[in-house]
Amino acid sequence: MDFAYDARTEELRERLLAFMDAYVYPAEAVAEEQRAGLASPWDTPPVVAELKAEARRQGLWNLFFVDGHGAPGEGRGAGLTNLQYAPLAEITGRSPQLAPTALNCAAPDTGNMELLAQFGSEEQQKRWLEPLLAGEIRSAFAMTEPEVASSDATNIETRIERDGDAYVVTGRKWYISGAMNPDCRVFIVMGKTDPDGPDVRRQQSMLLVPRDTPGVEVRRAMKVYGYEDHYHGGHAEVLFHGARVPADHLVGEEGGGFAIAQARLGPGRIHHCMRLIGMAERAIELMCRRAVARTAFGKPLAAQGVVQNWIADARVTVEQLRLLVLKTAWLMDTVGNRGAHTEIQAIKIATPRAVVGILDQAVQLYGAGGVSQDQPLAELWAAARTLRLADGPDEVHQRSLARRELKRYL
């Protein structure tokens, strides 16, 4: 395994780092100022559109769309591999509120675009995938439900019932990321078409439900550790009151929802972990800047042994995580997502947990400033901590990984 960045990756890294310095970091404060003057907190600050236009002009657009989904010249990304995309996603994680969106590489749209590319019909791709790839609309993935343990997808209670030439959706979802954004035009809804079927993993299907469908109610925004996550488009509670859509809005086949969800979540998990490493790198940078600038008890914080230990441990941890993520990306490229299943679970367990610890120490180093709105650390901590739940909680991945490990001995 050779994890040295190839020439194309290095060239894109240099361009992306320059883009971050020249445009993204300066836009963070601008976006906050603009948001204060918007009619709705869910409207997108104008500077985001400027960032997207500049990123597209520079060819830093849809980088997540790996080989197999699209190649240069097809309008579907840069034709990168997962291994090439990993260090680029890491860079965007340094400014998770703005950078992924600027590059059209933000969740949940990335997973939805990959899903439509793999399983969508030609008409579905034309209607939804093409405008998503162009950054003209946003989307949401409606899976999690408040009344059941959604970490076990067989528990899903939302019903998708065939009625003539249409499907009717009834159910309640929550923490549906991106749904508060007025540019969110379509939901990919996970529900049961055959709730009494003998195979619990063939009961579910996925359906495209346009936001303006009668019976779709975006009820409220759910907070995450007190944050509404405006840049992400919020996380909404959504009700489907007998929402009716044409039968050709079914993604794939009836009963294929569970398998489609698994195919979608693998790349999503590694993208989160790639960006988390970027969050950790920014935290280390902030820790070092604080340590050399602040004095306590007669000497700089940088001279305090405990602070030196925090910084050293953080550096070791990030280097370990990066190698594990790169190995996982390499396996996804060489043996496929199924072949990288154990490693995908490993990074999903290890990365959020470790990055939360690094961010927590960075907050401690900043004292009151660390929990304030004047530093990005509190919001980064909330995002990282949430990822110990999103796309499957730690315990689900630990359970599955342990079973694979034990299988050799049983």
Residue, then its C-alpha position, 0 to 999 in steps of 0.5 A: m500500500d502506497f499512500a503517497y499522494d500522486a501528482r494529480t492529488e498534489e496539484l488539487r491539494e495546492r489549488l484547494l489550500a489556496f482557495m481556502d486561504a483566499y476565499v473560504y476562511p475570509a468568508e466565515a465572518v462575512a457569512e455570519e454578518q450576512r446571515a444576521g440580515l437575512a429574512s429567514p435564518w435558513d436562507t443562504p448568505p450571498v457569499v456562499a453563492e460567490l464561493k460556489a461560483e469561484a470553486r466551479r471556475q477553478g475546477l474544484w467542483n463535485l470532487f467527491f464523485v469518484d470513478g465509476h460514477g463519472a469521469p472528466g468531461e461527463g459533468r459528473g466530477a473530477g474522475l478521482t478515486n476515493l484515495q485521491y479525494a480523501p486528502l481533499a475532503e480533509i482540507t474542507g473539514r477545516s471549515p465544515q460550514l462553508a467549504p463542502t458546500a462551496l465545492n458541492c461536496a456537502a452531505p446529504d447531497t453527496g450521498n443522494m447524488e451517488l444513490l441516484a447515479q447508481f440506482g436512479s432511472e434515466e428520468q430520475q437522474k435527469r430531473w434530480l441528479e443533474p440539478l444537484l450536480a450543478g448545485e442548483i438545488r439541494s436534497a434530503f435523505a429521510m430515514t431516521e424516525p423518533e418512535v423507533a431505533s432507526s439504527d436498526a433499519t428493519n424497525i422503520e415504520t413509515r409506510i409506502e403503499r401502492d395505490g394504482d399508478a402511485y405510491v402513498v407515503t405516511g410517517r414521521k421522520w426527524y433529524i432530516s439534514g438539509a430539509m430546512n433549506p428552501d433550496c431543498r427540493v426533494f426527499i429520498v424517503m425510506g419506508k416499508t412497502d411490504p411490512d409483513g414480508p418474511d425477509v425483514r431486509r426486503q420490506q423497505s423501499m426508497l421513494l423520491v418525494p418532491r418537497d412541494t408534494p401535498g401532504v409533506e409537512v416540514r414541521r420544525a428544525m431540530k437543534v443539535y447541542g443547541y445549534e440549528d446548523h444553518y449552513h447545513g440546512g438544518h435538521a428537520e422533523v418532517l411529516f408525510h400525511g398520505a403524500r402521493v407521488p407517481a409510481d415511477h418515483l420509486v428508486g430501484e425496485e420494491g424491497g431494495g431500500f435496505a440494500i440501497a441504504q447500505a450502498r449509500l452510507g458507506p461512502g458517506r461514512i468515510h467522507h465524514c471521517m475525512r472531514l473530521i481529520g480536517m477538523a482535528e487539524r484546525a483544532i491543533e492549529l488553534m491549540c498551538r496558536r493559543a499556547v504560544a500567545r497566552t501566559a498563565f502562572g508566569k510562563p507561556l501555556a506552550a511551556q506547560g507540560v500538560v499542554q505539550n502532552w495534549i498537542a503531542d497526543a493530538r498529533v499522534t492521534v491524527e496521524q493514526l486516523r489519517l492512515l486508517v482512513l487512507k487504507t479504507a479509501w484504498l480498499m474501497d477503490t481496489v476491492g469495493n465497499r463490501g470488501a472494505h466493510t470492516e475498515i469502514q466500520a473501524i474508521k467510523i468508530a475511531t475517528p469521531r471519538a478521537v476527534v471529539g477528544i482533541l476538540d475537547q482539549a482545544v476548548q479547555l486550552y481556550g477556557a471561556g473563549g473555547v465555548s464561546q461564539d468567538q471561536p469555531l471550537a464549540e460548534l466543531w465539537a458539537a458536529a464531531r460528537t453528533l457523528r458518533l450517532a449519525d450514519g449508525p452509532d458507535e455501538v452498532h459498528q462495534r457489534s458488527l465488527a466484533r462479530r466478524e472478528l469472532k467468526r473466525y473462532l466460532 
